[in-house]
Amino acid sequence: MDLQVHSSDNTETLLYEDGVLVFLAAKPIIIQSSEIMKVQTGLSVRVPFGYVLNISTAPALAVKAGELFPGLMAVSWSEQEVELELPVRNCGRNVLNIMSQQTIAIGHVIKTEEVNVKALEPQNWKSVSNAESKPQKKNSNFKFEIR
């Protein structure tokens, strides 16, 4: 696999091990309660053909009541590098302070496979209106009293 990742400021802002990427914030940012802001990672990514990069909220950010918005992001194959700015939402009541080099997201590189889709053949389904209905048996074992 030839996943290409470049840092805009040539610093180590990414950890890569066993198909897992750890994304760090490039700059400090303050996010108010219920606010969504793009957090710069300082990284450009090019995912090779046949792979997809799924990005989810890092547990360290979730503890602080922050999350990626929407919850899961995917970066698929592209001819050119894509600069990653991750939208983060503050779900808490207090201000969310994200420091430089703080872990904000985790990415998993997943190999994709071609899927063959088959058309479904129509079958003879019984409709509800054709089903036989039987009257319910009257249960005389129960008696209700109102006092």
C-alpha positions as CSV (number, residue, x, y, z in Angstrom):
1,M,0.0,0.0,0.0
2,D,1.3,3.4,-0.9
3,L,-0.5,5.9,1.3
4,Q,1.0,9.3,0.7
5,V,0.9,11.8,3.6
6,H,2.7,15.2,3.5
7,S,2.9,17.8,6.3
8,S,2.6,21.4,5.3
9,D,5.1,22.6,7.8
10,N,7.4,19.5,7.6
11,T,6.9,18.6,11.3
12,E,5.9,15.3,12.6
13,T,2.1,15.7,13.0
14,L,1.1,12.1,12.2
15,L,1.8,8.7,13.7
16,Y,1.3,5.7,11.5
17,E,1.3,2.1,12.8
18,D,-0.4,-1.1,11.6
19,G,-2.8,0.8,9.2
20,V,-3.9,3.2,11.9
21,L,-3.3,7.0,11.5
22,V,-3.4,9.4,14.4
23,F,-4.2,13.0,13.4
24,L,-3.0,15.9,15.6
25,A,-4.1,19.5,15.6
26,A,-1.7,21.8,13.8
27,K,-2.8,24.9,15.7
28,P,-4.5,25.6,19.0
29,I,-8.2,26.5,18.6
30,I,-11.0,27.4,20.9
31,I,-14.5,26.0,20.2
32,Q,-17.6,27.4,22.0
33,S,-20.4,25.2,23.2
34,S,-22.5,23.7,20.4
35,E,-20.2,25.3,17.8
36,I,-18.6,23.4,14.8
37,M,-15.2,24.5,13.6
38,K,-12.7,23.1,11.1
39,V,-9.5,22.0,12.8
40,Q,-6.4,22.1,10.6
41,T,-4.2,19.1,10.7
42,G,-1.5,20.5,8.5
43,L,-1.6,17.2,6.4
44,S,-2.3,16.4,2.8
45,V,-3.3,12.8,2.1
46,R,-3.5,10.8,-1.1
47,V,-5.2,7.4,-0.7
48,P,-4.2,4.8,-3.3
49,F,-6.8,3.0,-5.5
50,G,-8.4,0.1,-3.8
51,Y,-8.2,1.7,-0.3
52,V,-10.3,4.0,1.8
53,L,-9.3,6.1,4.9
54,N,-12.0,6.1,7.6
55,I,-11.5,8.9,10.1
56,S,-13.3,8.9,13.5
57,T,-13.1,10.9,16.7
58,A,-10.1,10.2,18.9
59,P,-11.1,8.9,22.4
60,A,-9.0,11.7,24.0
61,L,-11.2,14.3,22.2
62,A,-14.5,12.5,23.1
63,V,-13.6,12.7,26.8
64,K,-13.5,16.5,26.5
65,A,-17.0,16.5,24.9
66,G,-15.7,17.0,21.4
67,E,-16.5,15.0,18.3
68,L,-15.9,14.9,14.6
69,F,-19.0,16.2,12.7
70,P,-20.5,14.1,11.1
71,G,-19.4,11.2,13.3
72,L,-17.4,9.2,10.7
73,M,-15.6,10.6,7.6
74,A,-14.1,8.7,4.7
75,V,-11.4,9.7,2.2
76,S,-11.4,7.5,-0.9
77,W,-9.1,7.2,-3.8
78,S,-8.0,10.4,-5.4
79,E,-5.6,11.5,-8.1
80,Q,-4.3,14.5,-6.1
81,E,-3.5,15.1,-2.4
82,V,-6.4,16.3,-0.3
83,E,-5.7,18.7,2.6
84,L,-7.4,17.5,5.8
85,E,-9.4,20.0,7.8
86,L,-11.5,18.1,10.2
87,P,-14.9,19.6,11.4
88,V,-15.1,19.3,15.2
89,R,-18.2,20.0,17.2
90,N,-18.2,20.9,20.9
91,C,-21.0,18.8,22.5
92,G,-20.3,20.0,26.0
93,R,-21.5,23.1,27.9
94,N,-18.0,24.5,28.5
95,V,-15.5,25.9,26.0
96,L,-13.4,23.2,24.2
97,N,-9.7,24.1,24.1
98,I,-7.8,22.1,21.5
99,M,-4.0,22.5,21.9
100,S,-1.4,22.2,19.2
101,Q,-0.3,18.6,18.7
102,Q,-3.4,17.3,20.5
103,T,-4.9,14.1,19.1
104,I,-8.2,14.8,17.5
105,A,-8.9,11.9,15.2
106,I,-7.9,8.3,14.3
107,G,-7.9,7.0,10.8
108,H,-8.0,3.4,9.7
109,V,-6.8,2.4,6.2
110,I,-9.1,-0.2,4.8
111,K,-8.7,-2.3,1.6
112,T,-11.8,-2.2,-0.5
113,E,-13.1,-5.0,-2.7
114,E,-15.2,-5.0,-5.8
115,V,-18.8,-5.9,-5.1
116,N,-21.0,-7.7,-7.6
117,V,-24.6,-6.6,-7.2
118,K,-27.3,-9.0,-8.4
119,A,-30.8,-8.0,-9.3
120,L,-33.5,-9.7,-7.2
121,E,-36.0,-11.9,-8.9
122,P,-39.6,-11.2,-8.2
123,Q,-41.2,-14.0,-6.1
124,N,-44.7,-15.0,-5.3
125,W,-45.2,-13.3,-2.0
126,K,-48.3,-13.7,0.0
127,S,-49.9,-10.4,0.6
128,V,-51.6,-9.6,3.9
129,S,-55.0,-9.3,2.3
130,N,-54.7,-12.9,0.9
131,A,-53.8,-14.4,4.3
132,E,-56.5,-16.4,6.0
133,S,-57.9,-14.8,9.1
134,K,-59.4,-16.8,11.9
135,P,-61.5,-15.4,14.7
136,Q,-59.8,-15.3,18.0
137,K,-61.0,-17.7,20.7
138,K,-62.8,-16.2,23.5
139,N,-60.9,-16.8,26.7
140,S,-63.3,-17.3,29.6
141,N,-60.6,-18.0,32.2
142,F,-60.1,-14.3,32.9
143,K,-62.6,-12.1,34.8
144,F,-62.1,-8.4,35.5
145,E,-63.7,-6.7,38.4
146,I,-64.0,-3.0,38.9
147,R,-64.2,-1.9,42.6
